[in-house]
Amino acid sequence: MIWLVKKRDRLGVIYSILKIIMENHNSIRSTPLLRKSNLSSSGFSDYYDELISKELIKEIVDDSGKKYLTLTDKGFLYLERYKFIQGFIEEFEL
């Protein structure tokens, strides 16, 4: 029997990345985020650049110079609205 796995769509990948950041106390380095996001390096880089440019995430540099990623208010809003839309889709079995 062949099992088909549905690929994540773009909005779902963005949701996953933002959720990983949130679940890590809203602070994670890019390498662990790359590993947890299950994306290729080039794919991750594309999403990373987009999320920064759209101000869904931002880089924070600590006193030792290490960079961490955190969600912005816009990033938290994306998570909230995405869950709402998913609930709507499931409720109406779309």
C-alpha positions as CSV (number, residue, x, y, z in Angstrom):
1,M,0.0,0.0,0.0
2,I,1.3,3.5,-0.9
3,W,0.9,6.2,1.6
4,L,0.6,9.7,0.3
5,V,1.9,12.5,2.6
6,K,0.4,15.9,2.0
7,K,3.2,18.5,1.7
8,R,2.9,21.5,4.0
9,D,1.7,24.6,2.2
10,R,3.5,27.9,2.5
11,L,1.3,29.3,5.2
12,G,1.5,26.1,7.1
13,V,5.3,26.2,7.0
14,I,5.3,29.8,8.2
15,Y,3.0,28.8,11.0
16,S,5.3,25.9,12.0
17,I,8.3,28.1,12.1
18,L,6.6,30.8,14.2
19,K,5.1,28.1,16.5
20,I,8.6,26.6,17.1
21,I,9.9,30.0,18.1
22,M,7.0,30.5,20.5
23,E,7.3,27.1,22.0
24,N,11.0,27.8,22.8
25,H,10.1,30.6,25.1
26,N,10.0,33.0,22.2
27,S,13.8,32.8,21.8
28,I,15.7,30.4,19.6
29,R,18.9,30.4,17.6
30,S,18.7,29.9,13.8
31,T,20.4,26.5,13.7
32,P,18.1,24.8,16.1
33,L,15.2,26.4,14.4
34,L,16.4,25.1,11.0
35,R,16.6,21.6,12.5
36,K,13.2,21.7,14.1
37,S,11.5,23.2,11.0
38,N,12.4,20.2,8.8
39,L,13.3,22.3,5.9
40,S,16.4,22.3,3.6
41,S,19.0,25.0,4.3
42,S,18.0,26.9,1.2
43,G,14.3,26.6,1.9
44,F,14.8,27.7,5.5
45,S,16.9,30.7,4.3
46,D,14.0,31.8,2.0
47,Y,11.5,31.6,4.8
48,Y,13.8,33.3,7.3
49,D,14.4,36.2,4.9
50,E,10.7,36.6,4.3
51,L,9.7,36.4,8.0
52,I,12.3,39.1,8.8
53,S,11.3,41.4,5.9
54,K,7.6,41.0,6.8
55,E,8.4,41.8,10.5
56,L,6.9,38.5,11.8
57,I,10.2,37.7,13.6
58,K,13.2,39.8,14.6
59,E,16.8,39.1,15.6
60,I,18.0,39.9,19.1
61,V,21.7,40.0,20.0
62,D,22.6,39.2,23.6
63,D,25.5,40.7,25.5
64,S,27.9,37.9,24.2
65,G,27.0,38.7,20.6
66,K,24.8,35.6,20.0
67,K,21.8,36.1,17.8
68,Y,18.4,34.9,18.8
69,L,15.1,34.9,16.9
70,T,11.9,36.1,18.6
71,L,8.4,36.7,17.4
72,T,7.1,40.2,17.0
73,D,3.5,41.3,17.9
74,K,2.7,40.7,14.2
75,G,4.1,37.2,14.5
76,F,1.9,36.4,17.5
77,L,-1.1,37.8,15.6
78,Y,-0.3,35.5,12.6
79,L,-0.3,32.4,14.9
80,E,-3.6,33.5,16.4
81,R,-5.3,34.1,13.1
82,Y,-3.9,31.0,11.5
83,K,-5.4,28.8,14.3
84,F,-8.7,30.6,13.8
85,I,-8.7,29.9,10.1
86,Q,-7.8,26.3,10.6
87,G,-10.6,25.9,13.1
88,F,-13.0,27.4,10.5
89,I,-11.8,25.0,7.8
90,E,-12.2,22.0,10.2
91,E,-15.6,23.1,11.4
92,F,-17.0,23.2,7.9
93,E,-15.0,20.2,6.8
94,L,-13.4,22.1,3.9
